[in-house]
């Protein structure tokens, strides 16, 4: 019993941190694309249950600490997209299509290879452009409501130095205290859990401006980094099963308002690391308990929605922006990592951050298009210069041995490995601080 306590507690902590750190972003995204209070609360509940079920199912089936989560960058994309023509039903239709694309990426490896072919710099720049507006929200909040936003930002800044994983939950608690002291109270709102079915509608514009960018953002900023975190701790589960499971969960949860379910990235380290259990073969218990805890937290989705509705909008956006700063840093670093792709990345970032809407299609899509065209233009305009060393290939094959592909390699199984448990041939070490 004592041996079970450590991984179970680690899983509960992972669920609480993951929920508290980003549920405000999810609610802001759903409200931005037209959801009312009940639809947003239903969407949050659906995401909690769907991600929890995915974690329990994959953890028990593969005996690997695989943690399910909602797509926080995807929710930020919804904030940047704003109101969709046709209202929330059209947005739900886009959620369904995005879930089907995630499923297809698992069933058809060629789709995964197409995603991998998108330059990392372009994907990072698009995500950075999507996140920028939310990440400057704390600055706006300090100017508009300094007495409420000041303590929130100060709490985050101090704990990000001394207890990073608790920085956002603690900032959220300070925000809740500010709301309780200045707001009208919860008596006027319904805090019970809600399930509200929204019949999907379909729009070509929503497919291009919501479904496709949501799929790309979820793959590039959640599933790929999530697999990297697991690999850093010695686990290499097949990506195919993860994509199919999360894709089906996303598709089934969409009519209830959930936008996307995926592999956890940052919170995955709390279940996959040595703090969960000294024995790597037992850490899957932490991911299963995390899934159960996430389902339980979903029961509080009505209360979470009520708190967001009662708070001043700048305060909610400030908490969401603080939660996304780490993602913004990672996206910018990814965008500028390749010197040869920086101009195309800059164009992608500027177009995406502009909020441009053209032909009813949002800025994220046009950012990808602009960055892709710049990449093609510069590759055609800059033929490789030959040097004397080029006349005698080192490998004797007459071709350059460097790979031009910038994304992760996805093989026929979708991951490049079939192991069902940790690689114990060498010491398991974390890949770096993940928060």
Helices and strands as residue ranges (DSSP letters): H 2-32, H 37-62, E 68-70, H 72-81, H 88-107, H 109-117, H 120-135, H 137-144, H 146-162, G 164-166, H 167-182, G 186-188, H 204-206, I 207-211, H 212-218, I 219-223, H 224-232, H 239-254, E 261-263, H 268-272, G 280-282, H 284-298, H 301-310, H 313-336, G 339-341, H 342-353, H 363-381, G 388-391
